[in-house]
Amino acid sequence: MELTQYFIMSGVTGLVTSVATVVALKVDIRWMKNTLADHEKRLRVIEGVRYGE
């Protein structure tokens, strides 16, 4: 019985860890996309000021 509980707990732990990793990756990717978009907007403003647009 103890061995079965160990296997169940290790499976649950692995599943929760996998889900948390996927969620963290999605959050990081979204953050990177937003940061890149913000940098692109800033660059367009800087280039517009520099070239008189």
C-alpha positions in Angstrom: 0.0 0.0 0.0 2.8 2.4 0.8 4.5 1.8 -2.5 1.3 2.6 -4.4 1.0 5.9 -2.4 4.5 6.8 -3.3 3.9 6.2 -7.0 0.6 8.2 -6.9 2.3 11.1 -5.1 5.3 11.1 -7.5 2.9 11.1 -10.4 0.8 14.0 -9.0 4.0 15.9 -8.2 5.3 15.4 -11.7 2.0 16.5 -13.2 1.8 19.6 -11.1 5.4 20.5 -11.9 4.8 20.1 -15.6 1.7 22.3 -15.5 3.5 25.0 -13.6 6.4 24.9 -16.0 4.1 25.4 -19.0 2.2 28.2 -17.3 5.5 29.9 -16.4 6.8 29.6 -20.0 3.5 31.1 -21.4 3.8 34.0 -19.0 7.5 34.6 -19.9 6.7 34.4 -23.6 3.8 36.9 -23.3 6.1 39.2 -21.3 8.8 39.0 -23.9 6.3 39.8 -26.7 5.0 42.8 -24.8 8.5 44.1 -24.1 9.5 43.7 -27.7 6.4 45.6 -28.8 7.2 48.4 -26.3 10.7 48.7 -27.6 9.5 48.8 -31.2 7.1 51.6 -30.3 9.9 53.5 -28.6 12.2 53.0 -31.5 9.6 54.3 -34.0 9.2 57.4 -31.8 12.9 58.0 -31.7 13.3 57.4 -35.4 10.4 59.7 -36.1 11.9 62.5 -34.0 15.4 62.0 -35.5 14.1 62.1 -39.2 11.6 64.9 -38.6 8.4 62.8 -39.0 
